[in-house]
Structure formats: C-alpha cells, structure tokens
Amino acid sequence: MRTIYSLAIGLLGALILIYSAVADADGEREVLARISHEIQAIRPLIDQAASQANSDARIQFQYDWLRQDLVRIRHGIQ
C-alpha cells in the first residue's frame, strides 16, 4: 500500500511539473512579446531625449548605441 501511495504521489508530482512547464512556456512567450512591444514603444522617448541632449556637454550619451542594443534585444527575442 505504501508503494502505491508513493507511486501516486510521484505521478501527481510529475503531472504538476509537466503542466507547469507548459504554462510557463506560454507565460514566457507572452512576457517576451510584451517586452518586444515595450522596446518598440520606448523608441519615441529615446528620440525625444536625443533631440533635447546638450551638445556642449563634456560627456555625451550614446543614443545610437542604445538604439542598436534595443534592436539586438528585439532580434534575440524574435
């Protein structure tokens, strides 16, 4: 009886893990799609910040690098 109980608990645990893996994959895809969308939505803010940058500042923020990094991230997600 104890062996059957242990097998039932093990099977139930395996089923829970399989179900959570499937649910996690769907959730992961959803979050990655949201990240990609947010990256696209932030581009106008980057353009606005770049247009307001002080060109006489000693240290210049590299907006082009930021844009390139965001493109790489979106490609990585896709």
Backbone hydrogen bonds, N-H to C=O, Kabsch-Sander energy under -0.5 kcal/mol:
donor,donor_aa,acceptor,acceptor_aa,energy
5,Y,1,M,-2.3
6,S,2,R,-2.3
7,L,3,T,-2.6
8,A,4,I,-2.7
9,I,5,Y,-2.3
10,G,6,S,-2.4
11,L,7,L,-2.8
12,L,8,A,-2.6
13,G,9,I,-2.4
14,A,10,G,-2.3
15,L,11,L,-2.6
16,I,12,L,-2.2
17,L,13,G,-2.2
18,I,14,A,-2.5
19,Y,15,L,-2.6
20,S,16,I,-2.6
21,A,17,L,-2.0
22,V,18,I,-2.0
23,A,19,Y,-2.6
24,D,20,S,-2.7
25,A,21,A,-2.0
26,D,22,V,-2.0
27,G,23,A,-2.5
28,E,24,D,-2.9
29,R,25,A,-2.3
30,E,26,D,-2.1
31,V,27,G,-2.4
32,L,28,E,-2.7
33,A,29,R,-2.3
34,R,30,E,-2.0
35,I,31,V,-2.5
36,S,32,L,-2.4
37,H,33,A,-2.2
38,E,34,R,-2.5
39,I,35,I,-2.4
40,Q,36,S,-1.9
41,A,37,H,-2.3
42,I,38,E,-1.5
43,R,39,I,-0.6
43,R,40,Q,-0.8
45,L,42,I,-0.5
46,I,42,I,-1.9
47,D,43,R,-2.4
48,Q,44,P,-2.3
49,A,45,L,-2.6
50,A,46,I,-2.6
51,S,47,D,-2.0
52,Q,48,Q,-1.1
53,A,50,A,-0.9
55,S,53,A,-0.8
57,A,54,N,-1.3
60,Q,58,R,-0.5
63,Y,61,F,-1.4
66,L,62,Q,-1.9
67,R,63,Y,-2.6
68,Q,64,D,-2.5
69,D,65,W,-2.8
70,L,66,L,-2.4
71,V,67,R,-2.1
72,R,68,Q,-2.3
73,I,69,D,-2.2
74,R,70,L,-2.4
75,H,71,V,-2.5
76,G,72,R,-2.3
77,I,73,I,-2.1
78,Q,74,R,-2.3
